[in-house]
């Protein structure tokens, strides 16, 4: 594994020789690939719980990169990103090794639930795991020691939880230089800085010397093709930046904002229970004082309508999809933008609108 230092990892072509990728129970030699069903636990009947893993080991030396998804079993968009990179892309000229983990939380995936059905544990609060501990930490330990620790960097894909949706954005510890390089290479418009909660894969992998980012994209329980395609562009950009695919190029998203201050972001929460009429969607730009949504009771009585306004000018990163709330439930995630970023964003929107009118196309789903 690589240490997270001020020096970038040795990720380009060199005179080094490609090496086998080994895990507990097997190996994949340079120039070979393998589809593995790796046992990480057992069911109540004593049957193995196996996760799917694809290892592509290039003939040429380079970084070892992991792509992971479905640490939460109902978060599906990332599964398709990882599968397409593993099985649809041409890796004949791959420099390095690719570890693809499309479904880490197999019990949750089978039940289509966010958490492990076993005592409702959160796999993404259980890394790096520990032998002899809880079921979730044992599973996390098997995944981490076999398929994360041997890597040089990683991308972990997530979606919002049920009832909410996120625009595509990156979460990363930008204080670590190589993590920052990785986050920028993914080419999302928005990067939310921070090391992440304890036990999350990106935090624990980064602390272990494997620079890792989280990519948030869309909502649970579905494939969203435009978000998937946009994430694939980000992966290709990372592969170009770190020398995995020399024929790829680093992608510039047009504008970027890095949110590194709690004062620049907030979850807007409901102060009243009721039925929500959301006026704004994910990825939309709102000005201070503009209406984001209204909350009404079943009778839609005028005196009881609650109007929720933007507390500052910014971008809606995440938004409520389920239109019913209790007081305190989150309505949207708003992040601030610098004046320069606002100008770039408004210019991009104006250009996109003009092109859309010329093509007579439908409304642009900017959240993709």
C-alpha positions as CSV (number, residue, x, y, z in Angstrom):
1,X,0.0,0.0,0.0
2,X,1.0,3.6,-0.4
3,X,1.5,6.1,2.4
4,X,-0.5,9.3,2.2
5,X,2.3,11.8,1.9
6,X,3.1,15.0,0.0
7,X,4.7,13.0,-2.7
8,X,2.4,11.5,-5.3
9,X,2.4,7.7,-5.6
10,X,4.6,6.0,-8.2
11,X,1.7,5.4,-10.5
12,X,3.1,5.8,-14.0
13,X,4.9,3.5,-16.3
14,X,8.3,2.4,-15.1
15,X,10.9,-0.3,-15.3
16,X,9.2,-2.2,-12.5
17,X,7.8,-5.6,-13.1
18,X,4.1,-6.4,-12.7
19,X,3.4,-8.6,-9.7
20,X,0.7,-11.1,-8.8
21,X,-2.2,-10.0,-6.7
22,X,-2.7,-12.3,-3.8
23,X,-5.5,-12.7,-1.3
24,X,-6.2,-15.4,1.3
25,X,-6.8,-18.5,-0.8
26,X,-5.7,-17.4,-4.2
27,X,-3.7,-15.2,-6.6
28,X,-4.2,-13.5,-9.9
29,X,-1.0,-13.2,-12.1
30,X,-0.1,-10.3,-14.4
31,X,-2.1,-10.4,-17.6
32,X,-4.9,-12.4,-16.0
33,X,-8.4,-11.7,-14.5
34,X,-10.6,-13.6,-12.1
35,X,-14.2,-13.5,-10.9
36,X,-14.2,-14.6,-7.3
37,X,-17.0,-15.4,-4.9
38,X,-15.2,-14.8,-1.6
39,X,-16.6,-16.1,1.7
40,X,-16.8,-13.5,4.4
41,X,-19.3,-15.0,6.8
42,X,-22.0,-17.7,7.2
43,X,-25.8,-17.8,7.4
44,X,-27.9,-19.2,10.2
45,X,-27.8,-22.5,8.3
46,X,-24.1,-22.5,8.1
47,X,-24.0,-21.7,4.4
48,X,-21.2,-19.3,3.2
49,X,-21.9,-15.7,2.6
50,X,-19.9,-14.8,-0.4
51,X,-19.2,-11.4,-2.0
52,X,-18.4,-11.1,-5.7
53,X,-15.0,-9.7,-6.5
54,X,-13.4,-9.2,-9.9
55,X,-9.6,-8.8,-10.1
56,X,-8.0,-7.5,-13.3
57,X,-4.2,-7.7,-13.1
58,X,-2.5,-5.8,-15.9
59,X,0.6,-7.0,-17.7
60,X,2.3,-3.7,-16.9
61,X,3.1,-2.3,-13.5
62,X,1.1,0.5,-12.0
63,X,-1.2,1.3,-9.0
64,X,-3.6,-1.1,-7.4
65,X,-7.1,0.5,-7.4
66,X,-10.2,-0.7,-5.7
67,X,-13.8,0.3,-6.8
68,X,-16.4,-0.7,-4.2
69,X,-20.2,-0.3,-4.0
70,X,-23.3,-1.4,-2.0
71,X,-21.8,-1.2,1.5
72,X,-25.4,-0.3,2.0
73,X,-27.4,-3.0,0.3
74,X,-30.1,-0.8,-1.3
75,X,-27.6,1.6,-3.0
76,X,-27.6,0.3,-6.5
77,X,-26.1,3.0,-8.8
78,X,-22.6,2.2,-7.8
79,X,-23.1,-1.5,-8.5
80,X,-23.5,-0.8,-12.2
81,X,-20.6,1.6,-12.3
82,X,-18.3,-1.1,-10.8
83,X,-19.7,-3.9,-13.0
84,X,-19.3,-1.9,-16.2
85,X,-15.7,-0.9,-15.4
86,X,-14.9,-4.6,-14.6
87,X,-16.6,-6.3,-17.5
88,X,-17.3,-3.8,-20.3
89,X,-14.1,-1.8,-20.4
90,X,-11.0,-2.8,-22.4
91,X,-8.2,-3.4,-19.9
92,X,-5.8,-4.9,-22.4
93,X,-3.4,-1.9,-21.8
94,X,-4.1,-1.7,-18.1
95,X,-1.1,-0.5,-16.0
96,X,-1.6,-1.9,-12.5
97,X,-4.3,-3.9,-10.9
98,X,-8.0,-3.3,-10.6
99,X,-10.1,-4.7,-7.7
100,X,-13.8,-4.5,-8.3
101,X,-16.2,-5.1,-5.3
102,X,-19.7,-4.4,-6.8
103,X,-21.7,-5.7,-3.8
104,X,-20.0,-5.7,-0.4
105,X,-23.1,-6.0,1.7
106,X,-24.5,-9.2,0.2
107,X,-27.1,-9.9,3.0
108,X,-28.4,-6.4,2.7
109,X,-28.5,-6.5,-1.0
110,X,-30.5,-9.8,-1.0
111,X,-33.0,-8.2,1.4
112,X,-32.8,-4.9,-0.4
113,X,-32.1,-3.2,2.9
114,X,-29.6,-0.5,3.8
115,X,-28.0,-2.3,6.7
116,X,-27.0,-5.9,7.4
117,X,-30.2,-7.7,8.4
118,X,-28.2,-9.3,11.2
119,X,-29.0,-7.0,14.2
120,X,-29.4,-4.1,11.8
121,X,-25.6,-3.4,11.7
122,X,-24.1,-0.7,9.4
123,X,-21.3,-2.3,7.4
124,X,-20.0,1.2,6.5
125,X,-19.4,2.0,10.2
126,X,-17.5,-1.3,10.8
127,X,-14.2,-0.9,8.9
128,X,-11.4,-1.8,9.2
129,X,-13.1,-4.6,11.1
130,X,-11.8,-7.0,13.6
131,X,-11.5,-10.8,14.0
132,X,-13.5,-12.2,16.9
133,X,-15.9,-9.1,17.1
134,X,-19.4,-8.5,15.9
135,X,-20.7,-10.1,12.6
136,X,-20.4,-6.7,10.8
137,X,-16.8,-6.2,11.9
138,X,-15.9,-9.7,11.0
139,X,-17.2,-9.2,7.5
140,X,-15.5,-5.8,7.2
141,X,-12.2,-7.4,8.4
142,X,-12.3,-10.0,5.6
143,X,-13.1,-7.4,3.0
144,X,-10.5,-4.9,4.3
145,X,-7.5,-7.3,4.8
146,X,-7.9,-9.2,1.5
147,X,-9.1,-6.5,-1.0
148,X,-8.5,-3.0,0.5
149,X,-5.2,-3.1,2.3
150,X,-3.2,-4.3,-0.8
151,X,-4.4,-1.2,-2.8
152,X,-2.8,2.2,-3.5
153,X,-6.1,4.1,-3.8
154,X,-9.8,3.6,-3.9
155,X,-13.3,4.9,-4.9
156,X,-16.3,3.9,-2.8
157,X,-19.7,4.5,-4.4
158,X,-22.9,5.4,-2.5
159,X,-26.3,6.9,-3.0
160,X,-28.6,8.8,-0.6
161,X,-30.7,6.8,1.8
162,X,-34.4,6.0,1.0
163,X,-36.6,9.0,0.5
164,X,-33.8,11.4,-0.5
165,X,-31.6,11.9,-3.6
166,X,-28.1,13.4,-4.1
167,X,-26.5,15.1,-7.1
168,X,-23.3,13.5,-8.0
169,X,-20.5,14.8,-5.7
170,X,-17.3,13.6,-4.0
171,X,-16.6,13.4,-0.3
172,X,-12.9,13.4,0.7
173,X,-10.3,14.3,3.3
174,X,-8.8,17.2,1.3
175,X,-6.1,17.7,4.0
176,X,-4.4,14.6,2.6
177,X,-2.6,15.6,-0.6
178,X,-3.1,12.3,-2.5
179,X,-6.7,12.1,-1.5
180,X,-7.2,15.7,-2.8
181,X,-5.5,14.7,-6.0
182,X,-7.8,11.7,-6.3
183,X,-10.9,13.8,-5.5
184,X,-10.1,16.4,-8.1
185,X,-9.3,13.8,-10.7
186,X,-12.8,12.3,-10.4
187,X,-14.0,15.7,-11.9
188,X,-17.2,16.3,-10.0
189,X,-18.4,19.8,-9.7
190,X,-18.8,19.6,-5.9
191,X,-16.3,18.2,-3.3
192,X,-17.3,18.1,0.3
193,X,-14.2,18.0,2.5
194,X,-13.9,16.0,5.6
195,X,-12.4,12.8,6.9
196,X,-15.8,11.1,7.3
197,X,-17.3,9.3,10.3
198,X,-15.4,6.6,12.2
199,X,-15.8,3.2,10.6
200,X,-16.5,4.4,7.1
201,X,-14.5,2.7,4.4
202,X,-13.0,5.9,3.0
203,X,-11.9,7.2,6.4
204,X,-10.4,3.9,7.6
205,X,-8.7,3.1,4.3
206,X,-7.2,6.6,4.1
207,X,-5.9,6.3,7.7
208,X,-4.4,2.9,6.7
209,X,-2.4,4.6,3.9
210,X,-4.8,3.9,1.0
211,X,-6.2,7.3,-0.3
212,X,-9.9,6.8,-0.8
213,X,-12.9,9.0,-1.7
214,X,-16.6,8.5,-1.5
215,X,-18.8,9.3,-4.5
216,X,-22.4,10.1,-3.7
217,X,-24.9,9.7,-6.6
218,X,-28.7,9.7,-6.8
219,X,-31.1,7.6,-4.7
220,X,-31.5,4.1,-3.4
221,X,-33.4,1.2,-5.0
222,X,-32.7,2.1,-8.7
223,X,-30.3,2.5,-11.6
224,X,-30.1,6.1,-12.8
225,X,-28.4,5.9,-16.2
226,X,-27.2,9.5,-16.5
227,X,-25.6,9.4,-13.1
228,X,-24.0,6.1,-13.9
229,X,-22.5,7.4,-17.1
230,X,-21.3,10.6,-15.3
231,X,-19.6,8.4,-12.7
232,X,-17.9,6.3,-15.4
233,X,-16.4,9.5,-16.8
234,X,-15.0,10.2,-13.4
235,X,-13.5,6.8,-13.1
236,X,-11.8,7.1,-16.5
237,X,-10.5,10.5,-15.4
238,X,-9.0,8.9,-12.3
239,X,-7.4,6.1,-14.3
240,X,-5.8,8.8,-16.6
241,X,-4.5,10.9,-13.7
242,X,-2.9,7.9,-12.0
243,X,-1.5,6.2,-15.1
244,X,-3.8,3.2,-15.2
245,X,-5.1,3.8,-18.7
246,X,-2.6,5.9,-20.7
247,X,-5.0,6.4,-23.6
248,X,-7.6,8.2,-21.3
249,X,-7.5,11.9,-20.4
250,X,-8.3,13.7,-17.3
251,X,-11.7,15.4,-17.4
252,X,-12.4,18.9,-16.3
253,X,-16.0,19.4,-15.1
254,X,-16.2,23.1,-16.2
255,X,-16.4,24.4,-12.6
256,X,-15.6,23.1,-9.2
257,X,-16.4,24.1,-5.6
258,X,-14.7,22.6,-2.5
259,X,-16.8,22.9,0.6
260,X,-14.4,22.7,3.6
261,X,-16.2,24.8,6.2
262,X,-19.3,23.9,8.2
263,X,-20.5,27.4,7.7
264,X,-20.7,26.7,3.9
265,X,-23.1,23.8,4.2
266,X,-26.3,22.9,6.1
267,X,-29.1,20.4,6.3
268,X,-32.4,22.4,6.2
269,X,-34.9,20.6,8.4
270,X,-38.6,20.8,8.7
271,X,-40.0,22.9,11.6
272,X,-43.5,21.5,11.1
273,X,-44.9,18.1,10.2
274,X,-47.0,17.6,7.1
275,X,-46.9,17.1,3.3
276,X,-44.0,18.7,1.4
277,X,-44.4,20.4,-2.0
278,X,-40.7,20.6,-3.1
279,X,-40.1,23.6,-5.5
280,X,-36.4,22.8,-6.1
281,X,-34.5,19.7,-7.2
282,X,-31.1,18.3,-6.7
283,X,-28.3,20.3,-8.4
284,X,-30.4,23.5,-8.5
285,X,-28.9,26.9,-7.7
286,X,-31.0,29.0,-5.2
287,X,-30.6,32.5,-3.9
288,X,-31.0,33.6,-0.3
289,X,-34.6,34.0,0.5
290,X,-36.0,32.0,-2.4
291,X,-38.6,29.3,-1.7
292,X,-37.3,25.8,-1.5
293,X,-40.5,24.1,-0.5
294,X,-43.8,24.5,1.4
295,X,-45.2,22.2,4.1
296,X,-49.0,21.9,4.5
297,X,-51.5,19.8,6.4
298,X,-54.0,17.5,4.6
299,X,-56.5,20.4,4.3
300,X,-54.0,22.9,2.7
301,X,-55.3,25.6,4.9
302,X,-53.6,28.9,4.1
303,X,-52.9,29.9,7.7
304,X,-51.0,26.6,8.2
305,X,-48.8,26.7,5.2
306,X,-45.1,26.8,6.2
307,X,-42.7,28.2,3.5
308,X,-39.1,27.1,3.7
309,X,-36.6,29.6,2.2
310,X,-32.9,29.3,1.4
311,X,-30.9,30.7,4.3
312,X,-28.0,31.6,2.0
313,X,-27.2,31.5,-1.7
314,X,-26.0,28.1,-2.8
315,X,-26.4,24.7,-4.5
316,X,-28.9,22.0,-3.5
317,X,-26.7,18.8,-3.2
318,X,-29.3,16.5,-1.7
319,X,-33.1,16.8,-1.6
320,X,-36.1,15.1,-0.1
321,X,-38.0,12.6,-2.3
322,X,-40.5,11.2,0.2
323,X,-43.0,14.1,0.5
324,X,-44.0,13.6,4.1
325,X,-42.1,14.8,7.2
326,X,-42.1,15.1,10.9
327,X,-40.6,18.2,12.6
328,X,-36.8,17.8,12.3
329,X,-36.8,15.6,9.2
330,X,-34.2,16.8,6.6
331,X,-35.6,18.6,3.6
332,X,-32.4,19.4,1.6
333,X,-28.7,19.7,1.8
334,X,-27.5,23.2,0.8
335,X,-23.9,24.2,0.2
336,X,-22.5,27.7,-0.4
337,X,-20.7,28.9,-3.5
338,X,-18.0,31.5,-4.0
339,X,-18.8,34.5,-6.3
340,X,-16.5,33.1,-9.0
341,X,-18.2,29.7,-8.8
342,X,-21.7,31.3,-9.0
343,X,-20.6,33.1,-12.2
344,X,-19.2,30.0,-13.8
345,X,-22.3,28.0,-12.8
346,X,-24.7,30.6,-14.2
347,X,-22.7,30.8,-17.4
348,X,-22.9,27.1,-17.8
349,X,-26.6,27.0,-17.1
350,X,-27.2,29.8,-19.7
351,X,-25.2,27.9,-22.3
352,X,-27.0,24.6,-21.6
353,X,-30.4,26.4,-21.7
354,X,-29.6,27.9,-25.1
355,X,-28.4,24.6,-26.5
356,X,-31.5,22.9,-25.2
357,X,-33.8,25.4,-26.9
358,X,-32.0,24.9,-30.2
359,X,-32.4,21.2,-29.9
360,X,-36.0,21.4,-28.6
361,X,-34.9,18.9,-26.0
362,X,-36.5,18.1,-22.7
363,X,-35.4,19.7,-19.4
364,X,-31.9,19.2,-18.4
365,X,-31.4,16.8,-15.4
366,X,-28.5,18.8,-14.0
367,X,-28.3,16.5,-11.1
368,X,-26.8,13.9,-13.4
